[in-house]
Amino acid sequence: MSVPQTMPNILRIIEKPLSMGALSAAIFVVVMYTGALDNRRDYTKKLMSVRAELSILGCIFFLAHTIPYCIQFFKTIDKVNMSSAFSIISILTILAIIIMLPLWITSYKNIRKKIKAKTWKNLQKLAYIMYLLIYLHISVLFLLWTKKYDKFIIYTLIFGVYAVLRIRKYIIQNKKRKNN
């Protein structure tokens, strides 16, 4: 995927982060961490006020990244020489898209208002599965396919710290519920 020479320079600047998935990953990291941070903090409140919009952007950029690769996967699915790493990455991506679509659609306020709060909240728990699938996708990409171990370590730290913070917040919230 390359930007034609007639396109504005800004598109050339975002082409690689968009096509490589870095832009959607960066947005999803902000969305993830926002849910793991202390809700009483001012910075968390500010992030929470735009979290739905960030999710929508993350999904749009995720689809812009994944759709060309999914098309390539379906074009080469019957080829004998398709690497197992590419197959695994493609399957993880397809599963992530299936989970992401209802999350994306219900991030729009006008749609969210039509859903019962409890139903919406339960649906949003699928985001954890999507985050895991994205991490597995990244892991297979950097460990098995491109052998970029430094990038794998960076993403593992990002997702690992998130997991610790989110589990910590869950434990704190459960203690508060039990005490009330």
trRosetta pair geometry for C-beta under 8 A, 3 or more apart (Angstrom, degrees):
i j d omega theta_ij theta_ji phi_ij phi_ji
1 15 7.3 -165 117 -169 94 96
1 19 4.7 -174 66 -112 122 128
1 68 5.6 -93 -54 -82 124 173
2 15 6.9 48 -140 -177 46 144
3 7 4.5 -90 174 49 107 151
3 11 4.9 154 -134 127 148 109
3 12 5.2 -138 66 -85 145 64
3 15 4.8 -111 -21 -85 116 138
4 7 5.3 116 65 -19 72 99
7 11 4.4 -70 154 66 125 143
7 12 6.6 146 94 -45 110 82
8 11 5.4 102 67 2 74 99
8 12 7.8 -138 108 -1 46 87
9 12 5.3 -53 -156 34 46 114
9 13 6.4 49 148 -25 72 101
10 13 5.5 -51 -153 31 36 116
10 14 6.6 13 157 -2 68 107
11 14 6.3 -65 -143 47 32 94
11 15 6.1 58 153 -56 66 94
12 15 5.6 -29 -145 -6 31 123
14 17 5.8 -67 -156 53 58 104
14 18 5.2 57 149 -27 86 114
14 23 6.6 44 -164 -75 97 147
15 18 6.0 -70 -149 40 21 109
15 19 6.0 7 165 -10 65 114
16 19 6.0 -58 -135 43 28 102
16 20 5.8 13 168 -6 66 116
16 22 7.7 12 125 26 74 127
17 20 6.2 -65 -135 49 23 101
17 22 4.1 -86 -149 71 77 111
17 23 4.3 95 135 -46 104 92
17 26 7.7 -13 -175 -1 124 129
18 21 8.0 39 174 -63 25 22
18 22 7.8 -63 -44 50 20 77
18 23 5.0 -8 -86 16 57 139
18 24 7.8 80 -137 -23 54 88
18 61 6.1 -112 -133 -152 82 96
18 64 5.8 -38 180 115 106 127
18 65 6.4 -150 167 -75 56 86
19 65 6.4 145 -149 -121 22 73
19 68 7.6 -22 -140 46 88 146
20 65 7.2 -45 80 -136 17 116
21 24 5.6 -58 -160 47 63 107
21 25 5.6 67 142 -27 84 107
21 62 7.3 45 -137 -124 88 58
21 65 4.2 106 -86 -171 73 155
21 66 7.5 63 -94 -57 111 75
22 25 5.5 -57 -143 40 31 114
22 26 6.2 34 158 -24 66 104
23 26 5.9 -51 -148 32 28 110
23 27 6.7 24 154 -13 61 105
23 61 4.8 -110 105 -173 107 146
23 65 7.7 180 51 -57 92 123
24 27 5.8 -56 -149 39 34 109
24 28 6.1 31 155 -17 68 108
24 58 5.2 103 -155 -162 73 65
24 59 7.7 106 -142 -69 114 11
24 61 3.8 -173 -73 104 89 103
24 62 4.0 140 -162 -68 152 66
24 64 7.6 171 -51 50 124 91
24 65 5.6 -112 7 -1 135 137
25 28 5.8 -58 -144 41 30 109
25 29 6.3 37 154 -26 65 103
25 134 7.1 162 -111 175 87 128
25 138 7.6 90 -116 -80 139 132
25 155 8.0 -53 -173 -118 140 111
26 29 5.7 -49 -150 29 30 115
26 30 6.9 31 152 -17 61 100
27 30 5.8 -53 -157 33 36 110
27 31 6.5 34 147 -16 67 106
27 54 5.5 -171 -172 -177 96 88
27 57 5.5 -130 -151 101 156 102
27 58 3.8 -161 107 -85 120 92
27 61 6.4 113 18 41 141 139
28 31 5.3 -52 -145 39 39 114
28 32 6.0 44 153 -24 69 104
28 55 8.0 69 -106 -118 66 59
28 58 4.6 122 -62 -158 75 141
28 62 7.4 64 -48 -67 127 122
28 131 7.2 174 164 -105 120 85
28 134 6.8 -90 118 -179 161 177
29 32 5.6 -50 -143 35 30 114
29 33 6.2 24 160 -13 64 109
29 158 6.0 -44 -127 177 127 127
29 162 7.5 -124 -146 -69 73 138
30 33 6.1 -58 -142 42 26 105
30 34 6.2 36 155 -29 62 106
30 47 6.9 -144 172 -150 95 121
30 54 5.8 -99 95 -175 118 150
31 34 5.8 -53 -150 27 27 116
31 35 7.1 21 155 -12 59 105
31 51 5.9 112 -130 -157 77 84
31 54 5.1 -175 -72 111 97 117
31 55 5.3 105 -122 -78 146 77
31 58 6.0 -74 -13 -19 141 157
32 35 6.2 -69 -166 37 30 106
32 36 6.6 12 149 -10 67 115
32 131 5.9 105 -104 -113 126 137
32 162 5.1 1 140 -149 124 142
32 166 7.7 -65 176 -61 86 129
33 36 5.4 -66 -146 43 39 108
33 37 6.1 44 157 -35 73 104
33 162 6.0 -97 -81 -110 72 97
33 165 7.1 29 -136 83 70 154
34 37 6.1 -50 -143 22 28 112
34 44 6.5 141 -153 -146 68 72
34 47 4.2 -146 -116 133 116 127
34 48 6.0 163 175 -73 116 61
34 51 5.2 -166 113 -102 156 116
34 54 7.8 118 -6 59 151 151
35 51 7.6 106 -55 -147 83 145
35 127 8.0 119 -10 103 170 146
35 166 6.8 24 110 -111 94 105
35 169 7.9 179 143 79 62 161
36 162 5.7 -174 -19 -157 163 68
36 165 3.9 78 159 114 125 110
36 166 4.1 -74 -107 -72 107 72
36 168 7.9 70 -172 52 93 93
36 169 5.6 -169 -156 -4 53 140
37 41 6.3 -73 153 43 112 132
37 43 7.5 -70 152 95 156 96
37 44 4.4 -158 106 -98 119 118
37 47 7.5 66 45 54 141 143
37 165 7.0 -7 -73 170 50 133
37 169 7.7 6 33 -78 5 140
38 41 4.8 87 84 -14 99 107
38 44 5.9 -155 80 -19 53 157
38 169 7.5 -159 -81 -108 51 107
39 44 5.6 -134 -119 123 29 138
39 45 7.2 81 -176 -71 59 73
39 48 7.2 44 -133 -51 83 152
40 44 7.4 47 50 54 30 132
41 44 4.3 86 68 6 95 106
41 45 6.9 -161 93 -8 49 84
42 45 5.6 -55 -149 35 34 113
42 46 6.4 33 154 -19 67 104
43 46 5.7 -52 -148 36 33 112
43 47 6.4 31 154 -15 65 106
44 47 5.7 -56 -147 41 33 109
44 48 6.0 37 153 -24 67 107
45 48 5.6 -52 -143 35 29 113
45 49 6.6 36 154 -27 61 102
46 49 5.8 -51 -156 24 31 114
46 50 7.5 -4 157 9 60 103
47 50 6.6 -79 -158 51 35 88
47 51 6.1 62 146 -67 72 90
47 54 7.9 -15 -169 -8 79 152
48 51 5.2 -21 -140 -18 37 124
50 53 4.9 -55 -168 46 74 116
50 54 5.7 81 131 -28 86 99
51 54 5.6 -55 -147 37 32 112
51 55 6.3 37 153 -23 65 103
52 55 5.5 -51 -151 32 32 115
52 56 6.6 35 150 -20 64 102
52 107 4.7 163 -161 -173 83 86
52 108 7.7 147 169 -80 119 20
52 109 6.8 83 135 -58 162 82
52 112 7.7 -72 -130 -29 142 153
53 56 5.6 -49 -150 32 34 113
53 57 6.5 33 151 -15 65 104
53 107 8.0 167 -65 157 22 114
54 57 5.7 -54 -149 40 34 111
54 58 6.1 38 152 -23 67 107
55 58 5.5 -53 -145 36 30 114
55 59 6.3 31 155 -19 64 105
55 103 7.1 -109 177 147 126 99
55 104 7.1 -165 144 -111 95 56
55 107 4.5 -149 96 -124 124 149
56 59 5.9 -55 -151 35 29 110
56 60 6.5 29 152 -19 63 105
56 104 6.6 105 -117 -156 56 78
56 107 5.0 -168 -63 109 84 134
56 108 7.0 84 -93 -69 128 72
57 60 5.7 -54 -148 35 33 111
57 61 6.3 23 158 -10 67 108
58 61 6.0 -61 -146 43 28 104
58 62 6.0 34 152 -26 65 109
59 62 5.4 -51 -142 34 30 117
59 63 6.4 30 158 -17 64 103
59 100 5.8 163 -125 169 100 115
59 103 7.3 -176 -85 95 132 94
59 104 3.8 133 -154 -107 167 119
59 107 7.3 177 -5 20 141 148
60 63 6.0 -57 -153 36 28 108
60 64 6.4 28 149 -19 63 107
61 64 5.3 -50 -144 37 36 115
61 65 6.3 37 153 -19 65 104
62 65 5.8 -58 -153 37 29 110
62 66 6.0 7 159 -6 67 116
62 96 7.8 -116 176 133 131 119
62 97 7.8 178 134 -96 112 76
62 100 6.5 -114 105 -168 150 165
63 66 6.0 -64 -131 46 29 98
63 67 5.5 35 174 -32 70 109
63 97 7.3 95 -101 -124 79 106
64 67 6.8 -34 -122 22 18 109
65 68 7.7 -85 174 32 25 97
65 69 7.4 -2 146 1 63 118
66 69 5.6 -70 -155 46 45 108
66 70 5.7 44 153 -25 81 107
66 93 5.1 175 -144 -173 120 121
66 96 7.7 -148 -103 81 160 115
66 97 6.2 -164 116 -69 153 117
67 70 5.6 -53 -142 36 32 112
67 71 6.4 36 158 -21 65 102
68 71 5.7 -52 -151 33 32 113
68 72 6.6 33 151 -18 64 105
69 72 5.4 -51 -150 36 36 114
69 73 6.3 43 149 -25 66 102
69 89 7.8 -70 164 126 138 111
69 90 6.8 -150 144 -104 99 83
69 93 6.6 -39 97 144 124 176
70 73 5.3 -47 -148 31 35 117
70 74 6.5 28 156 -13 66 103
70 90 6.7 132 -110 -150 58 92
70 93 6.4 -144 -74 115 95 127
70 94 6.5 119 -120 -81 115 86
70 97 7.5 1 -72 -23 149 157
71 74 6.1 -58 -149 40 30 104
71 75 6.3 30 152 -19 64 109
72 75 5.7 -58 -148 37 31 113
72 76 6.2 1 162 4 67 114
73 76 6.4 -78 -146 50 23 91
73 77 6.2 51 155 -65 66 90
73 86 7.3 -174 -105 156 89 96
73 87 7.8 125 -144 -113 106 47
73 90 3.9 133 -115 -137 146 143
73 93 8.0 178 -28 61 155 129
73 94 7.9 -123 91 -48 159 115
74 77 5.6 -14 -137 -20 34 120
76 79 4.6 -40 -169 15 78 127
76 82 5.1 138 139 -87 109 120
77 82 7.1 -12 -119 -26 25 169
79 82 4.9 111 80 -35 98 96
82 86 5.7 -112 180 78 84 126
82 87 6.0 96 131 -58 112 98
83 86 4.4 95 63 5 90 102
83 87 6.9 -152 97 -5 49 85
83 145 6.9 119 113 -114 147 93
84 87 5.4 -52 -148 37 37 116
84 88 6.2 39 153 -20 69 103
84 144 7.8 -78 91 162 89 141
85 88 5.8 -53 -147 36 30 110
85 89 6.2 30 154 -18 64 108
85 140 5.7 170 -153 167 81 98
85 141 7.5 125 171 -98 110 34
85 144 4.1 -174 -105 117 121 116
85 145 4.0 171 141 -71 145 92
86 89 5.7 -54 -144 39 30 112
86 90 6.1 32 156 -21 64 108
86 145 6.8 104 -59 -109 65 130
87 90 5.8 -57 -148 36 27 111
87 91 6.4 24 156 -17 64 107
88 91 5.9 -56 -147 37 29 108
88 92 6.3 29 155 -17 65 108
88 140 5.0 -140 106 -153 124 159
88 144 7.5 37 51 67 140 154
89 92 5.9 -57 -148 39 28 111
89 93 6.2 30 153 -22 64 109
89 137 5.6 87 -142 -148 72 78
89 140 5.3 -158 -71 97 82 126
89 141 5.8 84 -107 -70 130 83
89 145 6.9 -8 -37 -34 139 148
90 93 5.6 -56 -148 36 30 114
90 94 6.4 30 155 -20 65 104
91 94 5.8 -51 -146 34 32 110
91 95 6.5 31 154 -16 64 105
92 95 5.8 -57 -150 39 30 111
92 96 6.2 32 152 -21 65 108
92 133 5.2 170 -172 -170 87 88
92 136 5.3 -149 -132 98 143 108
92 137 4.3 -173 114 -78 134 87
92 140 6.9 160 0 20 150 140
93 96 5.6 -54 -146 36 31 112
93 97 6.4 33 154 -21 65 103
93 133 7.9 156 -81 155 25 112
93 137 5.9 93 -65 -117 74 136
94 97 5.7 -51 -149 33 32 112
94 98 6.5 34 152 -21 63 103
95 98 5.7 -52 -150 33 33 113
95 99 6.5 25 155 -11 65 107
95 133 5.5 -146 97 -132 108 146
96 99 5.9 -60 -149 43 31 106
96 100 5.7 32 154 -25 68 114
96 130 5.4 98 -146 -145 79 77
96 133 4.1 -173 -76 112 96 135
96 134 5.9 101 -124 -62 145 72
96 137 6.8 -38 -27 -37 146 140
97 100 5.5 -57 -136 39 29 113
97 101 6.4 42 163 -37 64 97
98 101 6.5 -43 -153 12 24 113
99 102 7.5 -68 -174 37 36 94
99 103 6.8 25 144 -10 68 119
99 126 5.1 -161 -166 165 102 115
99 129 5.6 -133 -141 95 159 111
99 130 4.6 -162 107 -75 127 95
99 133 7.0 143 31 11 141 149
100 103 5.4 -71 -153 46 41 113
100 104 5.6 43 154 -27 79 108
100 130 5.4 109 -72 -128 80 140
101 104 5.7 -53 -143 34 27 112
101 105 6.3 24 160 -16 64 107
102 105 5.7 -52 -140 39 34 111
102 106 6.0 20 164 -7 68 112
102 123 6.1 -108 134 -168 120 122
102 126 7.2 45 75 60 113 157
103 106 6.3 -67 -144 47 24 99
103 107 6.6 39 151 -39 61 102
103 123 7.0 179 -89 147 65 96
103 124 6.8 102 -125 -117 94 54
103 126 6.1 -140 -62 83 113 111
103 127 5.8 120 -126 -78 146 85
103 130 6.7 -73 1 -22 158 156
104 107 5.7 -49 -157 13 30 117
105 108 6.6 -49 -179 15 41 107
105 111 5.9 -101 156 139 76 168
106 111 5.6 -124 -115 113 45 115
106 112 5.4 95 -178 -86 72 77
106 115 6.3 -7 -134 1 116 156
106 120 6.0 -179 177 -134 133 92
106 123 6.0 51 41 110 168 146
106 124 7.7 -122 101 -69 131 81
107 111 8.0 30 51 61 33 118
107 112 7.1 8 -147 -54 9 120
108 111 4.5 65 77 16 100 109
108 112 6.6 -178 85 -14 46 89
109 112 5.4 -55 -137 39 32 113
109 113 6.3 40 161 -28 66 102
110 113 6.1 -45 -149 25 28 115
110 114 7.5 26 152 -17 54 104
111 114 5.9 -59 -163 30 39 111
111 115 7.1 27 147 -16 67 108
112 115 5.9 -65 -156 35 39 109
112 120 5.8 70 -152 -127 84 145
115 119 5.2 -122 175 86 98 116
115 120 4.5 117 108 -62 125 99
115 123 7.6 -38 171 8 154 143
116 119 4.3 84 64 7 92 109
116 120 6.8 -165 87 -9 45 85
117 120 5.8 -58 -148 37 29 111
117 121 6.2 28 156 -19 66 108
118 121 5.7 -53 -145 37 31 111
118 122 6.3 30 156 -17 64 106
119 122 5.9 -57 -149 38 28 109
119 123 6.3 31 152 -21 64 107
120 123 5.6 -55 -149 35 31 114
120 124 6.4 34 152 -25 64 105
121 124 5.7 -52 -151 30 32 115
121 125 7.4 46 148 -31 59 93
122 125 5.8 -40 -165 11 39 117
123 126 6.0 -34 179 5 50 114
124 127 5.6 -12 179 -9 62 115
125 128 6.1 -26 -179 11 59 111
126 129 5.4 -49 -164 35 57 113
126 130 6.3 59 139 -21 76 101
127 130 5.3 -53 -149 38 38 114
127 131 6.2 42 152 -22 69 101
128 131 5.7 -48 -147 34 32 112
128 132 6.5 34 151 -19 62 104
129 132 5.6 -53 -151 36 33 113
129 133 6.4 34 150 -19 66 104
130 133 5.6 -53 -148 36 33 112
130 134 6.4 35 153 -20 65 103
131 134 5.7 -53 -149 35 32 112
131 135 6.4 33 151 -19 64 104
131 159 7.2 158 165 -135 102 105
131 162 7.7 -122 180 120 143 145
132 135 5.6 -54 -149 36 32 111
132 136 6.3 32 153 -17 66 105
133 136 5.6 -52 -145 38 32 111
133 137 6.2 41 151 -24 64 104
134 137 5.4 -50 -149 33 31 118
134 138 6.4 31 153 -17 64 105
135 138 5.7 -54 -149 38 32 111
135 139 6.2 36 151 -24 65 107
135 155 6.9 166 -134 152 74 110
135 156 7.9 95 -160 -101 108 54
135 159 4.7 90 -107 -126 128 166
136 139 5.4 -51 -144 35 32 116
136 140 6.4 29 158 -16 66 103
137 140 6.3 -58 -150 37 25 104
137 141 6.3 27 152 -21 62 111
138 141 5.5 -57 -147 37 30 116
138 142 6.2 6 165 -1 67 111
138 151 7.9 -125 -179 138 101 100
138 152 7.3 155 141 -115 89 64
138 155 4.8 -126 144 162 145 164
139 142 6.5 -68 -142 46 23 93
139 143 5.5 1 170 0 66 122
139 152 6.2 78 -127 -139 57 103
139 155 7.5 -146 -68 97 64 129
139 156 7.5 77 -95 -75 98 95
140 143 6.3 -62 -122 49 21 97
140 144 5.1 -28 -165 30 63 120
140 145 6.6 53 142 -13 71 105
141 144 7.6 -4 -48 51 5 79
141 145 5.3 -46 -148 42 41 124
141 146 6.1 11 162 9 71 109
142 145 7.5 -14 -45 51 14 83
142 146 5.8 -38 -116 60 43 103
142 147 7.5 119 177 -94 49 1
142 148 4.6 -77 -144 67 89 85
142 149 6.8 140 155 -87 101 26
142 151 4.8 -140 -123 86 140 103
142 152 3.8 -177 110 -63 132 92
142 155 7.1 155 7 24 153 134
143 147 7.4 29 -171 -105 21 43
143 149 7.2 66 -104 -99 61 70
143 152 5.5 83 -59 -102 81 152
144 147 7.8 -50 150 -67 5 65
146 151 8.0 -1 91 48 128 137
148 151 4.3 19 127 22 114 117
148 152 6.6 147 97 -20 67 86
149 152 5.3 -51 -148 35 39 117
149 153 6.4 43 153 -22 69 101
150 153 5.8 -51 -152 32 32 112
150 154 6.6 32 151 -19 64 104
151 154 5.6 -51 -148 35 36 113
151 155 6.3 30 156 -12 68 106
152 155 6.1 -60 -147 42 29 105
152 156 6.0 31 154 -22 65 110
153 156 5.6 -55 -144 37 29 114
153 157 6.4 31 155 -20 63 103
154 157 5.9 -55 -154 34 29 111
154 158 6.5 28 150 -18 64 106
155 158 5.5 -51 -145 36 36 113
155 159 6.1 24 160 -8 69 108
156 159 6.2 -58 -140 47 28 101
156 160 5.5 31 158 -24 65 116
157 160 5.6 -56 -133 41 24 113
157 161 6.1 24 166 -17 63 106
158 161 6.4 -56 -148 35 21 104
158 162 6.5 22 152 -17 58 110
159 162 5.5 -54 -149 37 33 117
159 163 6.3 38 153 -24 66 103
160 163 5.7 -51 -148 32 31 111
160 164 6.6 30 154 -16 64 103
161 164 5.7 -53 -149 37 34 112
161 165 6.3 31 154 -16 66 108
162 165 5.8 -61 -148 41 29 108
162 166 6.0 24 158 -18 67 111
163 166 5.9 -57 -141 39 27 108
163 167 6.2 25 160 -16 64 108
164 167 6.1 -57 -145 39 26 107
164 168 6.2 29 154 -22 62 110
165 168 5.6 -55 -147 36 29 115
165 169 6.4 29 155 -19 65 105
166 169 5.7 -51 -147 35 32 110
166 170 6.4 36 152 -22 63 105
167 170 5.5 -52 -149 34 33 116
167 171 6.5 34 153 -20 65 104
168 171 5.9 -55 -151 35 30 110
168 172 6.4 28 153 -16 65 107
169 172 5.7 -55 -147 39 32 111
169 173 6.2 32 156 -18 66 108
170 173 5.9 -57 -146 38 27 110
170 174 6.3 26 156 -18 63 107
171 174 5.9 -57 -148 37 29 110
171 175 6.5 31 154 -20 64 105
172 175 5.8 -54 -151 33 31 112
172 176 6.6 31 152 -18 64 105
173 176 5.7 -54 -151 35 33 112
173 177 6.5 34 152 -20 66 105
174 177 5.6 -51 -147 35 35 113
174 178 6.4 34 155 -18 66 105
175 178 5.8 -56 -149 37 31 110
175 179 6.3 25 155 -16 65 110
176 179 5.8 -60 -147 39 30 108
176 180 6.4 25 157 -20 65 109
177 180 6.0 -61 -148 35 29 107
